[in-house]
């Protein structure tokens, strides 16, 4: 028997960390480390296992010294924390095993790791464990091809303190049928979506539900609608049947914009309990969409597509990018205009970065336009490419977008634009103590102490009179706005050493 410590590195403050929103609901982290929990389930049952998510708990020397093996996994945005954990483990003489997207994409950057078990763990981890048993474990394990998800085990949820998290996660598929120039999903997981069976998903949901979870569940698929036929025929009907005797548990996921072309699919998703989808809009500029091979977004009215999805009952969370070669200085005002008109409240705008392993990275490397290591954080005001328009123009334009779309006046206007179109959700999260307290925390911090207090109370009254079923969402989105503004202030004031003038308030608008 061996003692195994699974360590999840810390996330920096980003849009997706929700650092400044979590306190409103008494949570410490937004999402659990689903990959490590799945790896834990692949390890021998007789091994002793502990999980330390550094976003929730402190990693102590005692934890490390207890372990025979320390498994670490994460994404590029967690690089700094991952390197610190590795250094600590090495200093204490612990054997480190690393895997996941960060290490798979950049194995040469982590020479201090004892064993790199890369690609999909379902394929490489058994080989490592076999060699380990024979005392012949190698430095690097790579896979050829992709695994069949039918053999992927249920994550070991018992290792997790669920109450510390704002959402649970589940995975239905891997891979995406599209091939966007800047995205490494197809390099990591392939073009053809590989699926778990409906029975697997229902079993995993039963495990989460039996643990007492009644909150949000994120389907972390690369593109949830990659196989529409299977969704319509198998998974969504199974989810609709599953929730007939269940309370709570609303779902959200990631999708491509062509979801708007399928009313039947959207209807099934809403009936199954989905209330929002993240969609990569990227740019309103057709030339930039052509450049990055975002073919699914071309030759359509993107604003109308977003409206169609909103009217179905699904809120669109949007990803946007500036810094394409075809971008002109006018792109910044066009992005602002599109975001405001669309009613996309959660608008994640980032600078273009070249991810190792993508076609974009290879092309720009050949052009000698890669400047530094990839950070994975596209809202920190940094990029690892040399943009055509010039770095100063790109950075100044990016600042202008962030400043405008998260001004309270503009942000709260987008919430009302969304609510005017959004079909009220059929399934609501049950009221619990933390959600009850969130109302009072928001009233105090946003409605009394916050610079946005006028906009906050106007939204609350407007929603109560016109869309009362959306009141919980109004409070949630207001709290999100508080977080986004904090992130924007960090991006604008701290990037490149820029500082606000004494006494100025970036988000204090009339």
Long-range contacts (C-beta under 8 A, 24 or more apart in sequence): 1-46, 1-47, 1-48, 2-44, 2-47, 2-48, 2-68, 2-69, 3-47, 3-48, 3-50, 3-66, 3-67, 3-68, 3-69, 4-40, 4-43, 4-47, 4-48, 4-49, 4-50, 4-67, 4-68, 4-69, 4-70, 4-71, 5-49, 5-50, 5-51, 5-52, 5-63, 5-64, 5-66, 5-67, 5-69, 5-70, 5-71, 5-94, 6-33, 6-36, 6-37, 6-39, 6-40, 6-49, 6-50, 6-51, 6-52, 6-70, 6-71, 6-72, 6-73, 6-159, 7-36, 7-51, 7-52, 7-54, 7-59, 7-70, 7-71, 7-72, 7-85, 8-33, 8-36, 8-51, 8-52, 8-53, 8-54, 8-55, 8-72, 8-73, 8-74, 8-78, 9-54, 9-72, 9-74, 9-78, 9-79, 9-81, 9-82, 9-84, 9-85, 10-54, 10-55, 10-78, 10-81, 11-55, 11-77, 11-78, 11-81, 12-77, 12-78, 12-80, 12-81, 12-377, 12-380, 13-486, 13-487, 13-490, 14-77, 14-377, 14-379, 14-380, 14-487, 15-348, 15-379, 15-483, 15-484, 15-487, 16-348, 18-166, 18-480, 18-483, 19-483, 19-486, 20-482, 20-483, 20-486, 20-487, 21-479, 21-480, 21-482, 21-483, 22-166, 23-441, 24-438, 24-441, 24-442, 24-445, 24-479, 25-166, 25-434, 25-435, 25-437, 25-438, 25-479, 26-434, 26-437, 27-163, 27-164, 27-165, 27-166, 27-434, 28-55, 28-56, 28-164, 28-165, 29-53, 29-55, 29-56, 29-164, 29-165, 29-166, 30-165, 30-166, 30-167, 31-165, 31-166, 31-167, 31-168, 31-169, 31-218, 32-160, 32-162, 32-165, 32-168, 32-169, 33-73, 33-74, 34-155, 34-169, 34-170, 34-171, 34-220, 35-73, 35-100, 35-121, 36-71, 36-73, 37-155, 37-156, 37-157, 37-159, 37-160, 38-121, 38-152, 38-153, 38-155, 38-171, 39-71, 39-73, 39-99, 39-121, 39-125, 40-155, 40-156, 40-159, 41-153, 41-154, 41-155, 41-156, 42-121, 42-122, 42-125, 42-126, 42-153, 43-125, 43-129, 44-129, 49-156, 49-159, 50-159, 51-159, 51-160, 53-160, 54-81, 54-85, 56-161, 56-164, 56-165, 57-161, 59-85, 59-88, 61-88, 61-92, 64-88, 64-89, 64-92, 64-94, 65-92, 65-94, 67-94, 68-95, 69-94, 69-95, 69-96, 69-97, 70-94, 70-95, 70-96, 70-97, 71-97, 71-98, 71-99, 72-96, 72-97, 72-98, 73-98, 73-99, 73-100, 73-102, 73-103, 74-100, 74-101, 74-102, 75-100, 75-101, 75-102, 75-376, 76-101, 76-102, 76-105, 76-106, 76-355, 76-374, 76-375, 76-376, 77-375, 77-376, 77-377, 78-102, 78-376, 79-373, 79-375, 79-376, 83-110, 86-110, 86-112, 86-113, 87-112, 97-128, 99-124, 99-125, 101-184, 101-188, 102-376, 104-188, 105-184, 105-188, 105-355, 105-356, 105-357, 106-356, 106-374, 107-140, 109-373, 114-139, 115-139, 115-140, 115-141, 116-140, 116-141, 117-141, 118-142, 118-143, 119-143, 119-188, 120-146, 120-147, 120-174, 120-189, 122-147, 122-151, 122-152, 123-147, 146-174, 146-175, 146-189, 146-190, 146-194, 147-194, 148-194, 149-173, 149-174, 149-194, 149-195, 149-196, 149-200, 150-196, 150-197, 150-200, 152-196, 152-200, 154-203, 154-204, 154-207, 155-204, 157-207, 157-208, 157-211, 162-211, 162-212, 162-213, 166-215, 166-216, 167-215, 167-216, 167-217, 167-218, 168-208, 168-213, 168-215, 168-216, 168-217, 168-218, 169-217, 169-218, 169-219, 169-220, 170-201, 170-204, 170-205, 170-208, 170-217, 170-218, 170-219, 170-220, 171-196, 171-219, 171-220, 171-221, 172-196, 172-201, 172-219, 172-221, 172-224, 172-235, 173-221, 173-222, 173-223, 173-224, 173-226, 173-227, 174-221, 174-222, 175-222, 175-223, 175-226, 176-222, 176-223, 176-226, 176-256, 177-223, 177-226, 178-223, 178-256, 178-293, 178-294, 178-295, 178-296, 179-293, 179-359, 180-280, 180-282, 180-292, 180-293, 180-294, 181-291, 181-292, 181-293, 181-294, 181-358, 181-359, 181-360, 181-363, 182-292, 182-321, 182-352, 182-353, 182-354, 182-355, 182-358, 182-360, 183-355, 183-358, 184-355, 184-356, 184-357, 184-358, 185-222, 185-223, 187-357, 187-358, 188-357, 189-222, 193-221, 193-222, 193-223, 193-226, 193-227, 195-227, 195-230, 197-234, 198-234, 198-235, 198-238, 199-238, 201-235, 201-238, 201-239, 202-238, 202-239, 202-242, 205-239, 205-242, 205-249, 208-249, 209-246, 209-249, 213-249, 214-247, 214-248, 214-249, 214-429, 214-430, 214-432, 215-248, 215-249, 215-250, 215-429, 216-249, 216-250, 216-251, 216-252, 216-429, 217-249, 217-250, 217-251, 217-252, 218-251, 218-252, 218-253, 219-251, 219-252, 219-253, 219-254, 220-253, 220-254, 221-253, 221-254, 222-254, 223-254, 223-255, 223-256, 224-253, 224-254, 224-255, 224-277, 225-255, 225-256, 225-258, 225-259, 225-262, 225-265, 228-262, 228-265, 231-265, 231-268, 232-264, 232-265, 232-268, 236-265, 236-268, 236-269, 236-271, 236-272, 237-268, 239-272, 239-273, 240-268, 240-271, 240-272, 243-272, 243-273, 243-427, 247-430, 248-427, 248-429, 248-430, 249-273, 250-274, 250-275, 250-425, 250-427, 250-428, 250-429, 251-275, 252-276, 252-277, 252-278, 253-277, 253-278, 254-278, 254-279, 255-279, 256-280, 256-296, 257-281, 257-296, 257-297, 257-300, 257-302, 257-305, 258-296, 259-309, 259-314, 260-304, 260-305, 260-306, 260-308, 260-309, 261-305, 263-308, 263-312, 266-309, 266-312, 266-313, 266-314, 267-312, 269-312, 269-314, 270-312, 270-313, 270-314, 270-423, 270-425, 270-426, 271-426, 273-426, 273-427, 274-314, 275-313, 275-314, 275-315, 275-425, 275-427, 276-314, 276-315, 276-316, 276-317, 277-309, 277-314, 277-315, 277-316, 277-317, 278-316, 278-317, 278-318, 278-319, 278-346, 279-306, 279-309, 279-316, 279-317, 279-318, 279-319, 280-318, 280-319, 281-306, 281-318, 281-319, 281-320, 281-338, 281-342, 281-344, 282-319, 282-320, 282-321, 283-320, 283-321, 283-322, 283-324, 283-327, 283-331, 283-335, 284-334, 284-335, 284-338, 285-324, 285-326, 285-327, 285-331, 285-334, 287-326, 288-324, 288-326, 288-327, 288-331, 290-326, 291-324, 291-325, 291-326, 292-321, 292-324, 292-360, 293-359, 302-338, 302-342, 303-338, 303-341, 303-342, 306-342, 306-343, 306-344, 307-342, 307-343, 307-421, 310-343, 310-418, 310-421, 310-422, 310-423, 311-421, 311-422, 311-423, 312-423, 313-422, 313-423, 313-424, 313-425, 313-426, 315-345, 315-346, 315-418, 315-422, 315-473, 316-342, 316-344, 317-344, 317-345, 317-346, 317-347, 317-348, 318-342, 318-344, 318-346, 318-347, 318-348, 319-348, 319-350, 320-347, 320-348, 320-349, 320-350, 321-349, 321-350, 321-351, 321-352, 321-378, 322-349, 322-350, 322-351, 322-352, 322-394, 322-397, 322-398, 322-401, 323-351, 323-352, 323-383, 323-385, 323-387, 323-389, 323-394, 323-398, 324-352, 325-387, 325-388, 327-387, 327-388, 327-389, 328-389, 329-389, 329-393, 329-397, 331-397, 332-397, 332-398, 332-400, 332-401, 335-401, 336-400, 336-401, 336-404, 336-405, 339-405, 339-414, 340-405, 340-410, 340-413, 340-414, 340-417, 341-417, 342-414, 342-417, 343-414, 343-415, 343-417, 343-418, 343-420, 343-421, 343-422, 344-414, 344-418, 345-411, 345-414, 345-415, 345-418, 345-477, 345-480, 345-481, 346-477, 346-480, 346-484, 347-405, 347-414, 348-379, 349-379, 349-398, 349-401, 349-402, 349-405, 350-378, 350-379, 351-378, 351-379, 351-381, 351-382, 351-383, 351-394, 351-395, 351-398, 352-378, 352-383, 352-385, 352-387, 353-378, 353-383, 353-384, 353-385, 354-384, 354-385, 379-487, 379-491, 380-491, 380-495, 381-491, 381-492, 381-494, 381-495, 381-496, 382-495, 395-495, 395-496, 399-491, 399-492, 402-488, 402-491, 402-492, 403-488, 403-492, 403-506, 403-507, 406-481, 406-484, 406-485, 406-488, 406-507, 407-507, 407-509, 408-451, 408-452, 408-455, 408-456, 408-481, 408-485, 408-507, 408-509, 409-455, 409-509, 409-510, 411-452, 411-455, 411-481, 411-484, 411-485, 412-452, 412-455, 412-456, 412-458, 412-459, 412-478, 412-481, 415-459, 415-474, 415-477, 415-478, 415-481, 416-459, 416-462, 419-463, 419-466, 419-467, 419-470, 419-473, 419-474, 422-470, 424-467, 424-469, 424-470, 425-469, 425-473, 428-469, 428-472, 429-472, 435-472, 438-475, 438-479, 439-475, 442-475, 442-478, 442-479, 445-482, 446-478, 446-479, 446-482, 450-482, 451-505, 451-507, 451-508, 452-478, 452-481, 452-482, 452-507
